[in-house]
Amino acid sequence: MMNTSTVYLSIILVAVLFSQASPAPFGADATLCCFSYTLQKLPQSHVKDYFYTSSKCSQPAVV
């Protein structure tokens, strides 16, 4: 049987892991930036939608 400290440690670990995976709260800055790029052209038929990254990003990009 697990001792109490192991159970508490397991609960805390699971809580920390899920708090990192949860979506940002309303109004939080969830800026999407690109850190690697490709210069290869994509066929237009493969493009369904696109958007420009935020001006807060260090490098501009089209996603």
TITOR-9794 format. One record per atom (N, C-alpha, C, O, CB): residue in one letter; x, y, z. Coordinates in steps of 0.2 Angstrom, whole numbers, padded with zeros to 4 digits, always signed. Each point is the difference from the previous one (the first is absolute). Glycine has a CB too. Example, Ala and Ser with C-alpha at 12.3 -4.5 7.8 and 13.67 -1.06 7.14 Angstrom:
% residues 2
A+0066-0028+0039 A-0004+0006+0000 A+0004+0006+0000 A+0005-0001+0003 A-0014-0005+0003 S+0007+0011-0010 S+0004+0006+0001 S-0004+0005+0003 S+0003+0006+0001 S+0003-0009-0011 
% end
This chain:
% residues 63
M+0004-0006+0000 M-0004+0006+0000 M+0004+0006+0000 M+0006+0000+0003 M-0015-0006+0003 M+0007+0011-0010 M+0004+0006+0000 M+0000+0004+0006 M-0005+0001+0003 M+0003+0000-0015 N+0007+0003+0014 N+0000+0004+0006 N-0003+0007-0002 N+0000+0001-0006 N+0010-0007+0011 T-0012+0010+0000 T-0003+0006-0001 T+0004+0005-0004 T-0003+0003-0005 T-0003-0005+0015 S+0012+0002-0009 S+0005+0005-0004 S+0000-0002-0007 S+0000+0005-0004 S+0007-0003+0014 T-0007-0008-0012 T+0000-0002-0007 T-0006+0002-0003 T+0000+0002-0006 T+0008-0012+0009 V-0014+0009+0000 V-0006+0002-0003 V-0001+0007-0001 V-0002+0003-0005 V-0003-0012+0011 Y+0007+0013-0001 Y+0000+0008-0001 Y+0005+0002-0005 Y-0002+0004-0004 Y-0001-0003+0016 L+0009-0004-0013 L+0005+0002-0005 L-0003-0002-0007 L+0001+0004-0005 L+0008-0006+0013 S-0013-0003-0008 S-0003-0002-0007 S-0005+0004-0002 S-0001+0002-0006 S+0004-0014+0009 I-0007+0014+0002 I-0006+0005-0002 I+0003+0007-0002 I-0002+0003-0004 I-0005-0009+0013 I+0012+0008-0005 I+0004+0007-0002 I+0003-0001-0007 I-0001+0005-0004 I+0003-0002+0016 L+0001-0008-0014 L+0003-0001-0006 L-0005+0000-0006 L+0001+0003-0005 L+0008-0010+0011 V-0015+0003-0005 V-0005+0000-0005 V-0003+0007-0001 V-0001+0003-0005 V-0001-0015+0008 A+0001+0016+0003 A-0003+0007+0000 A+0005+0004-0004 A-0002+0005-0004 A-0004-0007+0015 V+0012+0002-0010 V+0005+0004-0004 V+0000-0002-0007 V+0000+0005-0004 V+0007-0004+0014 L-0007-0007-0012 L+0000-0002-0007 L-0006+0003-0004 L+0000+0002-0005 L+0007-0012+0008 F-0013+0009+0001 F-0006+0002-0004 F-0001+0008+0000 F-0003+0003-0004 F-0002-0014+0008 S+0008+0014+0001 S+0000+0008+0000 S+0004+0002-0006 S-0002+0006-0002 S+0000-0005+0015 Q+0007-0004-0015 Q+0004+0002-0006 Q-0003-0001-0006 Q+0001+0003-0005 Q+0009-0005+0011 A-0015-0003-0006 A-0003-0002-0006 A-0007+0004-0001 A-0003-0001-0006 A+0009-0010+0006 S-0008+0014+0005 S-0006+0003-0001 S+0000+0006-0004 S+0005+0003-0001 S-0008-0007+0012 P-0003+0006-0014 P+0000+0006-0005 P+0001+0006+0005 P-0001+0001+0006 P-0006-0007-0014 A+0010+0012+0004 A+0001+0006+0004 A-0007+0003+0002 A-0005-0001-0004 A+0016+0003-0003 P-0011+0001+0012 P-0006+0004+0003 P-0002+0005-0005 P+0004+0003-0004 P-0002-0006+0016 F-0009+0005-0012 F-0002+0005-0005 F+0004+0006+0001 F+0001+0003+0006 F-0013-0008-0005 G+0014+0008-0006 G+0003+0007+0000 G+0008-0001+0001 G+0003+0005-0001 G-0013+0000+0006 A+0012-0011-0005 A+0007-0001+0001 A+0003+0000-0007 A-0003-0001-0005 A+0002-0006+0015 D+0008+0009-0010 D+0003+0001-0007 D+0002-0007-0002 D+0005-0003+0003 D-0001+0015+0000 A-0007-0014-0008 A+0002-0007-0003 A+0003+0001-0007 A-0003-0003-0005 A-0006-0002+0012 T+0014+0009-0007 T+0003+0002-0007 T+0004-0006-0003 T+0004-0004+0004 T-0003+0016+0000 L-0003-0014-0010 L+0004-0005-0004 L+0005+0003-0004 L-0001+0004-0004 L-0010-0011+0004 C+0017+0005+0001 C+0006+0002-0003 C+0004-0006-0003 C-0001-0006+0002 C+0002+0016+0005 C+0002-0009-0013 C+0004-0005-0003 C+0007+0001+0001 C+0003+0006+0000 C-0011-0007-0009 F+0012-0005+0010 F+0007+0001+0002 F+0004-0004-0005 F+0006+0000+0000 F-0009+0001+0012 S+0000-0004-0017 S+0003-0004-0006 S-0004+0001-0006 S-0006+0001+0001 S+0012-0009+0007 Y-0003+0009-0014 Y-0003+0002-0006 Y+0002-0005-0005 Y+0005-0003+0000 Y-0006+0015+0004 T-0003-0012-0010 T+0002-0003-0006 T-0001+0005-0005 T-0005+0004+0000 T+0001-0016+0004 L+0008+0011-0009 L+0000+0005-0006 L-0003-0004-0006 L-0001+0003-0005 L+0011+0003+0009 Q-0012-0012-0003 Q-0003-0004-0005 Q-0007+0002-0001 Q-0004+0001+0004 Q+0011-0011-0001 K-0009+0011-0010 K-0007+0002-0001 K-0005-0005+0000 K+0002-0006-0001 K+0003+0014-0007 L-0011-0007+0011 L-0005-0005+0000 L-0005+0001-0006 L-0001+0006-0002 L+0002-0006+0015 P-0003-0006-0015 P-0005+0001-0006 P-0006+0003+0003 P-0003-0001+0006 P+0007-0009-0011 Q-0007+0015+0001 Q-0006+0004+0002 Q-0006-0005+0002 Q-0004+0002+0004 Q+0008+0008-0011 S-0004-0016+0004 S-0006-0004+0001 S+0001-0003+0007 S-0005-0003+0003 S+0004+0000-0015 H+0007+0003+0015 H+0001-0003+0007 H-0002+0005+0005 H-0001-0002+0006 H+0010-0005-0010 V-0010+0014+0003 V-0001+0005+0004 V-0008+0001+0001 V-0003+0001-0004 V+0014+0005+0001 K-0013-0008+0009 K-0007+0001+0002 K-0002+0007+0003 K-0005+0003-0001 K+0005-0016+0002 D+0005+0015+0003 D-0001+0006+0004 D+0007+0002+0002 D+0005-0003+0000 D-0016+0000+0004 Y+0012+0010-0002 Y+0006+0002+0002 Y-0001+0006+0005 Y-0005+0003+0000 Y+0011-0007-0011 F-0001+0006+0015 F+0000+0006+0004 F+0007+0003+0001 F+0005-0004-0001 F-0016+0000+0006 Y+0012+0010-0004 Y+0006+0003+0002 Y+0001+0000+0007 Y-0004+0000+0004 Y+0004+0007-0013 T+0007-0009+0011 T+0001+0000+0008 T+0000+0007+0003 T+0000+0005-0004 T+0007-0015+0002 S-0007+0010+0008 S-0001+0007+0004 S+0006+0004-0001 S+0006-0002-0001 S-0013-0004+0009 S+0006+0013-0008 S+0006+0004+0000 S+0004+0000+0006 S+0006+0002+0000 S-0013+0005-0007 K+0005-0011+0012 K+0004-0001+0006 K+0005-0005-0001 K+0005-0001+0004 K-0015+0004+0003 C+0010-0007-0012 C+0005-0005-0002 C+0006+0003-0002 C+0000+0005-0003 C-0009-0013+0000 S+0015+0005+0004 S+0006+0002-0002 S+0001+0000-0008 S+0004+0004-0003 S+0001-0008+0014 Q-0008-0001-0014 Q+0000+0000-0007 Q-0007-0001-0003 Q-0004-0003+0002 Q+0015-0003-0002 P-0012+0010-0006 P-0007+0000-0003 P-0001-0007-0003 P+0005-0003-0003 P-0005+0016+0002 A-0006-0015+0000 A-0001-0007-0003 A-0007+0000-0002 A-0004+0003+0002 A+0013-0009+0004 V-0010+0001-0011 V-0007-0001-0002 V-0001-0008+0001 V+0004-0004-0002 V-0004+0013-0007 V-0005-0010+0013 V-0001-0007+0002 V-0006-0003-0004 V-0002-0006+0001 V+0007+0008+0010 
% end
